[in-house]
Amino acid sequence: MAIYLKKFAKSILIGIPIGITFFDCVGYVARVDGISMQPVLNPSQNQTDYVFLTKWAVKTNRIERGDIVSLISPKDPRQKIIKRVVGLEGDVVSTIGYKQEIVRVPEGHCWVEGDHTGHSFDSNSFGPVAMGLMTARASFIVWPPERWRRLPSELPRRRIPIQIAKTNYYGS
């Protein structure tokens, strides 16, 4: 019996640091609540999607227009929100109901929006978002099983920036 306890303890001592490192550096699975990203996420009222959030993309500065990202809400730091990146620093975007019709995204910021226009608390409500508030990029829908798929980086045609910056924060 003692040998099994010793093996179990050894597994725990090795497994916990590996798990913590994975969640801290690579990513984790998160539940997506609400309708702001419909139809891509939570396509119906009675369905909840779970997505794999890749931290590595944010840590290596690999965020592009069209990516779906998780970020700390600029209005409530206790809340995380999930939105699509519409514009990067230097881009000029046409807004929907913001205090200015056209905004040049400032240095170190991005413009994020929900896909379900008019049903999203996003940059059209609070303005450009500091890149430092981004925590991860949504890469895959992992639950429910019938919705398993990769989340491509797509920007709806109607939301392409008016002017795209020649260079941006990420050097592309």
C-alpha positions as CSV (number, residue, x, y, z in Angstrom):
1,M,0.0,0.0,0.0
2,A,2.8,2.4,0.9
3,I,4.4,2.0,-2.6
4,Y,1.1,3.1,-4.2
5,L,0.9,6.2,-2.0
6,K,4.5,7.0,-2.8
7,K,3.9,6.7,-6.6
8,F,0.7,8.8,-6.2
9,A,2.5,11.5,-4.3
10,K,5.3,11.6,-6.9
11,S,2.7,11.9,-9.7
12,I,1.1,14.8,-7.9
13,L,4.4,16.6,-7.2
14,I,5.3,16.3,-10.9
15,G,1.8,16.9,-12.4
16,I,0.8,20.0,-10.6
17,P,3.8,22.2,-11.7
18,I,3.4,20.9,-15.3
19,G,-0.3,21.7,-15.2
20,I,0.2,25.2,-13.8
21,T,2.9,25.9,-16.3
22,F,0.7,24.8,-19.2
23,F,-2.3,26.9,-18.0
24,D,0.0,29.9,-17.4
25,C,2.0,29.8,-20.6
26,V,0.0,27.9,-23.2
27,G,-3.7,28.3,-22.6
28,Y,-6.9,27.1,-21.1
29,V,-10.6,26.3,-21.8
30,A,-13.2,29.0,-21.0
31,R,-16.9,29.2,-21.2
32,V,-18.4,31.9,-23.4
33,D,-21.5,33.6,-22.0
34,G,-23.9,35.9,-23.8
35,I,-24.9,36.7,-27.3
36,S,-22.4,39.3,-28.3
37,M,-20.4,37.0,-30.5
38,Q,-23.3,35.3,-32.3
39,P,-23.4,33.6,-34.7
40,V,-19.8,32.5,-34.4
41,L,-20.0,31.6,-30.7
42,N,-23.2,30.6,-28.9
43,P,-25.3,30.5,-32.1
44,S,-28.5,29.9,-30.2
45,Q,-30.0,31.1,-26.9
46,N,-29.9,27.6,-25.4
47,Q,-26.3,26.7,-26.4
48,T,-23.1,27.6,-24.6
49,D,-19.7,27.2,-26.3
50,Y,-16.4,26.5,-24.6
51,V,-13.3,27.8,-26.3
52,F,-9.6,27.1,-26.0
53,L,-7.8,30.4,-25.2
54,T,-4.2,30.5,-26.3
55,K,-2.1,32.7,-24.1
56,W,1.0,32.2,-26.3
57,A,-0.4,34.3,-29.1
58,V,-0.7,37.4,-26.8
59,K,2.7,36.8,-25.2
60,T,4.4,36.6,-28.6
61,N,2.5,39.6,-30.0
62,R,0.7,37.6,-32.7
63,I,-2.7,39.3,-32.7
64,E,-4.2,40.2,-36.1
65,R,-7.3,41.9,-37.3
66,G,-10.1,39.4,-37.2
67,D,-8.8,37.4,-34.2
68,I,-11.3,36.7,-31.4
69,V,-9.6,37.6,-28.1
70,S,-10.3,37.5,-24.4
71,L,-9.5,40.7,-22.5
72,I,-10.1,42.3,-19.2
73,S,-13.0,44.7,-19.4
74,P,-11.9,48.3,-19.4
75,K,-15.0,49.2,-17.4
76,D,-14.9,46.4,-14.8
77,P,-11.4,44.8,-14.2
78,R,-13.1,41.9,-12.5
79,Q,-14.7,40.8,-15.7
80,K,-13.3,39.2,-18.8
81,I,-14.9,39.7,-22.2
82,I,-14.5,38.1,-25.6
83,K,-14.5,40.2,-28.7
84,R,-13.1,40.4,-32.3
85,V,-10.2,42.6,-33.1
86,V,-11.4,45.1,-35.8
87,G,-8.5,47.5,-35.8
88,L,-4.9,47.7,-34.6
89,E,-2.9,50.8,-33.7
90,G,-2.8,53.4,-36.5
91,D,-5.8,51.9,-38.2
92,V,-8.8,54.3,-39.0
93,V,-12.1,52.6,-38.1
94,S,-15.7,53.6,-38.7
95,T,-17.6,53.3,-35.5
96,I,-21.1,52.2,-34.7
97,G,-22.7,54.6,-32.2
98,Y,-19.4,55.8,-30.6
99,K,-19.0,59.5,-29.8
100,Q,-16.9,59.9,-32.9
101,E,-17.9,58.4,-36.3
102,I,-14.3,57.8,-37.2
103,V,-11.4,56.9,-34.9
104,R,-7.7,56.4,-35.5
105,V,-6.6,53.7,-33.1
106,P,-3.9,55.1,-30.8
107,E,-0.5,53.5,-30.3
108,G,-0.6,50.5,-28.0
109,H,-4.4,50.1,-28.4
110,C,-6.8,48.1,-30.6
111,W,-10.5,48.4,-31.5
112,V,-12.7,45.4,-30.5
113,E,-16.3,44.6,-31.4
114,G,-18.8,41.8,-30.9
115,D,-20.1,40.1,-34.0
116,H,-23.7,40.6,-33.0
117,T,-23.8,44.3,-33.8
118,G,-26.0,46.3,-31.4
119,H,-26.0,43.5,-28.8
120,S,-22.4,43.9,-27.6
121,F,-20.6,46.0,-25.0
122,D,-17.4,46.8,-27.0
123,S,-15.2,49.6,-28.3
124,N,-18.3,51.3,-29.7
125,S,-19.2,51.8,-26.0
126,F,-15.8,52.4,-24.3
127,G,-13.4,53.3,-27.2
128,P,-10.0,51.9,-28.1
129,V,-8.7,49.2,-25.7
130,A,-5.1,49.0,-24.4
131,M,-3.3,46.0,-25.8
132,G,-2.1,45.2,-22.2
133,L,-5.7,44.2,-21.3
134,M,-5.6,41.3,-23.8
135,T,-5.2,37.9,-22.0
136,A,-5.5,35.3,-24.8
137,R,-6.7,34.5,-28.4
138,A,-9.6,32.1,-28.9
139,S,-8.3,29.3,-31.1
140,F,-10.8,26.5,-31.1
141,I,-14.4,25.7,-30.0
142,V,-13.9,22.6,-27.9
143,W,-17.4,22.0,-26.5
144,P,-20.1,20.9,-27.5
145,P,-18.5,18.1,-29.6
146,E,-20.7,18.8,-32.6
147,R,-19.2,22.3,-32.8
148,W,-15.5,21.3,-32.6
149,R,-13.6,23.5,-35.0
150,R,-10.8,26.0,-35.4
151,L,-11.7,29.6,-35.1
152,P,-10.3,31.4,-38.2
153,S,-9.1,35.0,-38.1
154,E,-11.8,36.6,-40.2
155,L,-13.0,40.2,-40.3
156,P,-16.5,40.8,-41.6
157,R,-16.4,42.8,-44.8
158,R,-18.5,45.5,-43.3
159,R,-16.0,46.0,-40.5
160,I,-12.7,46.3,-42.4
161,P,-10.9,49.5,-41.3
162,I,-11.2,52.5,-43.5
163,Q,-7.4,52.8,-43.5
164,I,-5.0,50.2,-42.4
165,A,-1.8,51.3,-40.8
166,K,1.4,50.8,-42.9
167,T,3.1,49.4,-39.9
168,N,1.7,48.3,-36.6
169,Y,2.7,47.3,-33.1
170,Y,3.5,43.8,-34.2
171,G,5.8,44.7,-37.1
172,S,3.7,43.2,-39.9
